[in-house]
Protein backbone atom coordinates (compact mmCIF):
# COMPACT_ATOMS: atom_id res chain seq x y z
CA UNK A 1 0.00 0.00 0.00
CA UNK A 2 3.00 2.31 -0.09
CA UNK A 3 2.10 4.09 -3.33
CA UNK A 4 -1.47 4.73 -2.12
CA UNK A 5 -0.03 6.59 0.84
CA UNK A 6 1.95 8.86 -1.46
CA UNK A 7 -1.13 9.54 -3.60
CA UNK A 8 -3.09 10.55 -0.53
CA UNK A 9 -0.20 12.81 0.39
CA UNK A 10 -0.49 14.49 -3.00
CA UNK A 11 -4.16 15.15 -2.45
CA UNK A 12 -3.64 16.56 1.02
CA UNK A 13 -0.38 18.43 0.48
CA UNK A 14 -0.36 19.90 -3.02
CA UNK A 15 2.04 22.67 -2.16
CA UNK A 16 5.00 20.38 -1.59
CA UNK A 17 7.39 19.08 -4.21
CA UNK A 18 10.39 16.83 -3.84
CA UNK A 19 13.07 17.37 -6.53
CA UNK A 20 14.27 14.32 -8.41
CA UNK A 21 16.50 13.78 -11.39
CA UNK A 22 13.83 12.92 -13.93
CA UNK A 23 11.54 15.92 -13.52
CA UNK A 24 11.09 18.03 -16.69
CA UNK A 25 13.06 21.25 -16.97
CA UNK A 26 9.91 23.29 -16.52
CA UNK A 27 7.33 23.00 -13.76
CA UNK A 28 3.75 23.31 -14.93
CA UNK A 29 3.47 26.82 -13.48
CA UNK A 30 0.51 27.80 -15.63
CA UNK A 31 -1.80 25.03 -14.35
CA UNK A 32 -5.12 26.58 -13.35
CA UNK A 33 -6.85 25.89 -10.05
CA UNK A 34 -9.60 24.08 -11.94
CA UNK A 35 -7.15 21.72 -13.58
CA UNK A 36 -5.44 21.06 -10.26
CA UNK A 37 -8.79 20.17 -8.78
CA UNK A 38 -9.59 17.77 -11.62
CA UNK A 39 -6.27 16.01 -11.15
CA UNK A 40 -6.66 15.71 -7.40
CA UNK A 41 -10.18 14.33 -7.77
CA UNK A 42 -8.92 11.70 -10.21
CA UNK A 43 -6.13 10.72 -7.82
CA UNK A 44 -8.45 10.54 -4.83
CA UNK A 45 -10.97 8.43 -6.74
CA UNK A 46 -8.24 5.98 -7.68
CA UNK A 47 -7.14 5.62 -4.06
CA UNK A 48 -10.69 5.09 -2.77
CA UNK A 49 -11.67 2.68 -5.55
CA UNK A 50 -8.73 0.30 -5.27
CA UNK A 51 -8.70 -1.90 -2.21
CA UNK A 52 -5.30 -3.26 -3.08
CA UNK A 53 -2.39 -1.97 -5.10
CA UNK A 54 0.73 -3.63 -6.36
CA UNK A 55 3.75 -3.36 -4.13
CA UNK A 56 6.94 -2.04 -5.71
CA UNK A 57 8.82 -4.70 -7.66
CA UNK A 58 11.65 -6.24 -5.64
CA UNK A 59 15.05 -7.22 -6.99
CA UNK A 60 14.20 -10.87 -6.28
CA UNK A 61 11.00 -10.61 -8.30
CA UNK A 62 12.83 -8.90 -11.13
CA UNK A 63 15.36 -11.72 -11.28
CA UNK A 64 12.63 -14.35 -11.40
CA UNK A 65 10.59 -12.64 -14.12
CA UNK A 66 12.14 -12.09 -17.56
CA UNK A 67 9.72 -9.31 -18.48
CA UNK A 68 8.66 -6.12 -16.78
CA UNK A 69 5.83 -3.65 -17.27
CA UNK A 70 6.41 -0.17 -18.71
CA UNK A 71 3.79 2.60 -18.75
CA UNK A 72 4.44 5.33 -21.32
CA UNK A 73 2.37 8.45 -21.72
CA UNK A 74 2.15 9.00 -25.49
CA UNK A 75 2.52 6.79 -28.53
CA UNK A 76 5.75 8.38 -29.74
CA UNK A 77 7.42 7.48 -26.43
CA UNK A 78 5.88 3.99 -26.38
CA UNK A 79 7.25 3.34 -29.85
CA UNK A 80 10.81 3.98 -28.72
CA UNK A 81 10.43 1.78 -25.64
CA UNK A 82 8.89 -1.09 -27.62
CA UNK A 83 11.71 -0.98 -30.16
CA UNK A 84 14.50 -0.73 -27.57
CA UNK A 85 13.10 -3.18 -25.01
CA UNK A 86 11.97 -5.83 -27.47
CA UNK A 87 10.49 -8.85 -25.69
CA UNK A 88 11.96 -7.78 -22.35
CA UNK A 89 9.02 -5.49 -21.55
CA UNK A 90 5.30 -5.13 -22.02
CA UNK A 91 4.42 -1.52 -22.80
CA UNK A 92 1.12 0.24 -22.06
CA UNK A 93 0.35 3.57 -23.76
CA UNK A 94 -1.72 5.88 -21.56
CA UNK A 95 -2.76 8.62 -24.03
CA UNK A 96 -4.16 6.94 -27.13
CA UNK A 97 -4.49 7.81 -30.81
CA UNK A 98 -6.27 11.09 -31.57
CA UNK A 99 -6.06 12.32 -27.96
CA UNK A 100 -4.44 15.65 -27.08
CA UNK A 101 -1.82 15.20 -24.31
CA UNK A 102 -1.67 18.95 -23.60
CA UNK A 103 -5.18 18.84 -22.13
CA UNK A 104 -5.24 15.26 -20.89
CA UNK A 105 -6.14 14.59 -17.26
CA UNK A 106 -5.27 11.06 -16.08
CA UNK A 107 -8.21 8.84 -15.22
CA UNK A 108 -8.53 6.41 -12.36
CA UNK A 109 -7.62 3.61 -14.78
CA UNK A 110 -4.55 5.50 -15.97
CA UNK A 111 -3.28 5.89 -12.44
CA UNK A 112 -3.84 2.19 -11.85
CA UNK A 113 -1.66 1.46 -14.91
CA UNK A 114 1.07 3.76 -13.60
CA UNK A 115 0.87 2.02 -10.23
CA UNK A 116 1.26 -1.44 -11.77
CA UNK A 117 4.19 -0.41 -13.93
CA UNK A 118 7.78 -1.21 -12.99
CA UNK A 119 9.07 1.73 -15.07
CA UNK A 120 7.38 4.92 -16.32
CA UNK A 121 8.41 6.94 -19.39
CA UNK A 122 7.02 10.29 -20.48
CA UNK A 123 8.00 12.83 -23.12
CA UNK A 124 8.70 15.83 -20.89
CA UNK A 125 9.13 19.56 -21.55
CA UNK A 126 5.60 19.95 -20.11
CA UNK A 127 3.88 18.10 -22.95
CA UNK A 128 1.96 16.15 -20.27
CA UNK A 129 1.59 19.17 -18.00
CA UNK A 130 -1.35 17.88 -15.96
CA UNK A 131 0.59 14.76 -14.97
CA UNK A 132 3.71 16.50 -13.64
CA UNK A 133 2.90 16.12 -9.95
CA UNK A 134 1.86 12.52 -10.50
CA UNK A 135 5.26 11.71 -12.05
CA UNK A 136 6.95 13.22 -9.01
CA UNK A 137 5.04 11.01 -6.60
CA UNK A 138 5.48 7.88 -8.70
CA UNK A 139 9.25 8.47 -8.78
CA UNK A 140 9.42 7.94 -5.03
CA UNK A 141 8.65 4.24 -5.63
CA UNK A 142 9.92 3.37 -9.10
CA UNK A 143 12.08 4.65 -11.99
CA UNK A 144 10.41 7.52 -13.88
CA UNK A 145 12.13 8.98 -16.94
CA UNK A 146 11.54 11.88 -19.33
CA UNK A 147 12.89 10.90 -22.75
CA UNK A 148 13.83 14.50 -23.57
CA UNK A 149 16.22 14.79 -20.63
CA UNK A 150 19.32 14.17 -22.76
CA UNK A 151 18.51 16.85 -25.33
CA UNK A 152 20.79 19.87 -25.09
CA UNK A 153 18.98 23.14 -24.47
CA UNK A 154 20.79 24.66 -27.44
CA UNK A 155 18.79 22.33 -29.69
CA UNK A 156 15.43 23.15 -28.11
CA UNK A 157 13.15 25.88 -29.43
CA UNK A 158 12.39 28.42 -26.66
CA UNK A 159 8.83 29.66 -26.24
CA UNK A 160 9.28 31.81 -23.12
CA UNK A 161 11.78 32.25 -20.30
CA UNK A 162 12.81 28.76 -19.21
CA UNK A 163 10.15 27.03 -21.30
CA UNK A 164 10.70 25.05 -24.52
CA UNK A 165 8.65 23.65 -27.35
CA UNK A 166 7.95 20.00 -26.41
CA UNK A 167 7.22 18.72 -29.95
CA UNK A 168 10.76 17.40 -30.44
CA UNK A 169 9.62 14.22 -32.25
CA UNK A 170 8.76 16.31 -35.34
CA UNK A 171 12.47 16.19 -36.20
CA UNK A 172 13.86 12.62 -36.32
CA UNK A 173 17.27 14.01 -35.29
CA UNK A 174 15.72 15.23 -32.05
CA UNK A 175 14.02 11.90 -31.49
CA UNK A 176 17.41 10.27 -31.89
CA UNK A 177 18.40 11.82 -28.56
CA UNK A 178 15.17 10.56 -27.01
CA UNK A 179 16.04 7.06 -28.20
CA UNK A 180 19.49 7.31 -26.62
CA UNK A 181 17.80 8.35 -23.37
CA UNK A 182 15.59 5.24 -23.41
CA UNK A 183 18.58 2.98 -24.08
CA UNK A 184 20.43 4.54 -21.14
CA UNK A 185 17.37 4.33 -18.86
CA UNK A 186 16.55 0.69 -19.58
CA UNK A 187 20.21 -0.22 -19.17
CA UNK A 188 20.10 1.43 -15.76
CA UNK A 189 16.94 -0.46 -14.76
CA UNK A 190 18.07 -3.79 -16.20
CA UNK A 191 21.88 -3.73 -16.54
CA UNK A 192 22.08 -7.46 -17.27
CA UNK A 193 20.57 -6.81 -20.71
CA UNK A 194 22.23 -3.46 -21.48
CA UNK A 195 24.01 -4.84 -24.55
CA UNK A 196 20.70 -6.04 -25.93
CA UNK A 197 19.10 -2.62 -25.45
CA UNK A 198 22.04 -0.96 -27.14
CA UNK A 199 21.74 -3.27 -30.15
CA UNK A 200 18.00 -2.75 -30.47
CA UNK A 201 18.50 0.98 -30.05
CA UNK A 202 21.08 1.03 -32.83
CA UNK A 203 18.65 -0.69 -35.19
CA UNK A 204 15.93 1.84 -34.35
CA UNK A 205 18.36 4.74 -34.87
CA UNK A 206 19.03 3.40 -38.37
CA UNK A 207 15.30 3.63 -39.06
CA UNK A 208 15.30 7.24 -37.86
CA UNK A 209 18.26 8.05 -40.12
CA UNK A 210 16.39 6.63 -43.14
CA UNK A 211 13.33 8.65 -42.15
CA UNK A 212 15.36 11.85 -41.89
CA UNK A 213 16.90 11.22 -45.32
CA UNK A 214 13.44 10.70 -46.85
CA UNK A 215 12.13 13.89 -45.24
CA UNK A 216 15.14 15.89 -46.43
CA UNK A 217 14.81 14.67 -50.02
CA UNK A 218 11.04 14.98 -50.36
CA UNK A 219 10.46 18.31 -48.59
CA UNK A 220 13.27 19.85 -50.65
CA UNK A 221 11.10 19.38 -53.76
CA UNK A 222 8.47 21.88 -52.57
CA UNK A 223 8.77 25.05 -54.69
CA UNK A 224 10.34 28.06 -52.96
CA UNK A 225 7.16 30.14 -53.22
CA UNK A 226 5.07 27.44 -51.52
CA UNK A 227 7.25 26.60 -48.52
CA UNK A 228 4.68 27.79 -45.98
CA UNK A 229 2.63 25.36 -43.90
CA UNK A 230 -0.31 26.57 -41.83
CA UNK A 231 -1.57 24.17 -39.17
CA UNK A 232 -4.11 24.04 -36.35
CA UNK A 233 -1.55 24.61 -33.61
CA UNK A 234 2.15 25.37 -33.41
CA UNK A 235 3.45 21.80 -33.21
CA UNK A 236 5.71 21.70 -36.27
CA UNK A 237 8.49 24.13 -35.37
CA UNK A 238 11.20 21.45 -35.22
CA UNK A 239 10.11 20.05 -38.58
CA UNK A 240 10.13 23.52 -40.12
CA UNK A 241 13.59 24.31 -38.77
CA UNK A 242 15.03 20.96 -39.86
CA UNK A 243 13.75 21.11 -43.44
CA UNK A 244 13.49 24.79 -44.25
CA UNK A 245 9.73 25.38 -44.04
CA UNK A 246 7.97 28.39 -42.58
CA UNK A 247 5.44 27.08 -40.07
CA UNK A 248 2.43 29.05 -38.83
CA UNK A 249 0.12 27.65 -36.15
CA UNK A 250 -3.31 29.15 -35.56
CA UNK A 251 -3.10 28.28 -31.86
CA UNK A 252 0.06 28.40 -29.78
CA UNK A 253 2.42 25.62 -28.68
CA UNK A 254 -0.26 24.22 -26.37
CA UNK A 255 -3.81 23.59 -27.53
CA UNK A 256 -4.86 25.09 -24.20
CA UNK A 257 -4.38 28.49 -25.87
CA UNK A 258 -7.18 30.10 -27.86
CA UNK A 259 -7.08 31.67 -31.31
CA UNK A 260 -8.84 35.03 -31.55
CA UNK A 261 -10.47 36.78 -34.50
CA UNK A 262 -7.35 38.88 -35.01
CA UNK A 263 -5.23 35.72 -35.30
CA UNK A 264 -7.60 34.29 -37.93
CA UNK A 265 -7.67 37.54 -39.93
CA UNK A 266 -3.88 37.89 -39.81
CA UNK A 267 -3.37 34.40 -41.22
CA UNK A 268 -6.07 34.91 -43.87
CA UNK A 269 -4.14 38.00 -44.98
CA UNK A 270 -1.01 35.87 -45.30
CA UNK A 271 -2.80 33.14 -47.27
CA UNK A 272 -4.12 35.70 -49.77
CA UNK A 273 -0.99 37.81 -50.08
CA UNK A 274 1.35 34.83 -50.55
CA UNK A 275 -1.07 32.69 -52.56
CA UNK A 276 -0.70 29.73 -50.16
CA UNK A 277 -2.44 26.72 -51.76
CA UNK A 278 -3.13 24.49 -48.77
CA UNK A 279 -3.59 24.46 -45.00
CA UNK A 280 -3.58 21.44 -42.70
CA UNK A 281 -5.80 20.03 -39.97
CA UNK A 282 -4.50 17.77 -37.19
CA UNK A 283 -5.75 14.43 -35.95
CA UNK A 284 -5.87 15.48 -32.28
CA UNK A 285 -7.06 19.12 -32.66
CA UNK A 286 -10.45 20.58 -33.62
CA UNK A 287 -10.77 21.60 -37.28
CA UNK A 288 -12.91 24.69 -36.66
CA UNK A 289 -10.09 27.24 -36.81
CA UNK A 290 -8.67 25.79 -40.03
CA UNK A 291 -12.13 25.80 -41.59
CA UNK A 292 -12.46 29.46 -40.60
CA UNK A 293 -9.26 30.20 -42.53
CA UNK A 294 -10.58 28.47 -45.63
CA UNK A 295 -13.84 30.42 -45.46
CA UNK A 296 -12.03 33.70 -44.79
CA UNK A 297 -9.72 33.25 -47.77
CA UNK A 298 -12.64 32.26 -50.02
CA UNK A 299 -14.52 35.43 -49.06
CA UNK A 300 -11.57 37.36 -50.43
CA UNK A 301 -11.41 35.44 -53.69
CA UNK A 302 -8.60 33.02 -52.80
CA UNK A 303 -9.32 29.29 -52.78
CA UNK A 304 -7.37 27.35 -50.17
CA UNK A 305 -7.63 23.59 -49.88
CA UNK A 306 -7.26 21.49 -46.75
CA UNK A 307 -4.11 19.65 -47.72
CA UNK A 308 -4.71 16.76 -45.37
CA UNK A 309 -4.74 15.77 -41.72
CA UNK A 310 -1.38 15.66 -39.95
CA UNK A 311 -0.39 13.74 -36.84
CA UNK A 312 0.86 16.24 -34.28
CA UNK A 313 0.53 15.21 -30.61
CA UNK A 314 -0.65 11.66 -31.23
CA UNK A 315 0.14 8.91 -33.73
CA UNK A 316 -2.32 6.97 -35.86
CA UNK A 317 -4.46 4.03 -34.80
CA UNK A 318 -2.73 1.19 -33.03
CA UNK A 319 -1.84 -1.65 -35.36
CA UNK A 320 -1.51 0.55 -38.45
CA UNK A 321 1.68 1.79 -40.10
CA UNK A 322 0.69 5.34 -39.12
CA UNK A 323 0.43 4.05 -35.55
CA UNK A 324 4.22 3.81 -35.43
CA UNK A 325 6.58 6.76 -35.08
CA UNK A 326 8.18 6.13 -38.48
CA UNK A 327 4.74 5.82 -40.09
CA UNK A 328 3.53 8.98 -38.37
CA UNK A 329 6.39 11.11 -39.70
CA UNK A 330 6.31 9.42 -43.11
CA UNK A 331 2.62 10.35 -43.34
CA UNK A 332 3.27 13.95 -42.34
CA UNK A 333 6.21 14.44 -44.69
CA UNK A 334 4.42 12.82 -47.63
CA UNK A 335 1.18 14.74 -47.01
CA UNK A 336 2.92 18.11 -46.65
CA UNK A 337 5.11 17.58 -49.70
CA UNK A 338 2.26 16.60 -52.01
CA UNK A 339 -0.12 19.31 -50.75
CA UNK A 340 2.45 22.07 -51.28
CA UNK A 341 3.41 21.05 -54.79
CA UNK A 342 6.42 18.85 -54.09
CA UNK A 343 7.21 15.35 -55.26
CA UNK A 344 6.56 12.37 -52.97
CA UNK A 345 5.16 8.89 -53.60
CA UNK A 346 1.48 8.63 -52.75
CA UNK A 347 2.05 5.79 -50.30
CA UNK A 348 5.17 7.20 -48.75
CA UNK A 349 8.70 6.11 -48.03
CA UNK A 350 7.92 2.40 -47.65
CA UNK A 351 4.76 2.15 -49.74
CA UNK A 352 2.72 1.51 -46.58
CA UNK A 353 0.68 4.69 -46.12
CA UNK A 354 -3.10 4.48 -46.26
CA UNK A 355 -3.22 0.77 -45.58
CA UNK A 356 -5.96 -1.16 -43.83
CA UNK A 357 -7.25 0.58 -40.71
CA UNK A 358 -5.79 3.96 -41.62
Protein Blocks (a to p, Z undefined) as FASTA:
>chain_A
ZZmmmmmmmmmmmmbccddfkbcfbdcfkbcfklmmmmmmmmmmmmmmpmbdcddddfkl
mmmpmbdcdddfblmlmmmmmmmnmmmbccddfbdghiafklpccdfklmmmmmmpmbdc
dfbjolmmmlmmmmmmmmmmbccddfklmpcfklpccfbehiacfklmlpmklmmmmmmm
mmmmmmmmmmmlmmmmmmmmmmmmmmmmmmmmmmmmmmmmpcfklmcccdfbdcklmmmm
mnopacddfbdfblkbccdfklmmmmmmmmmmnopabdcddfkbcfklmmmmmmmmmmno
pacddfbdcdfkbccdehiaklpmklmmmmmmmmmmmmnopacdfkljnopgoiahZZ
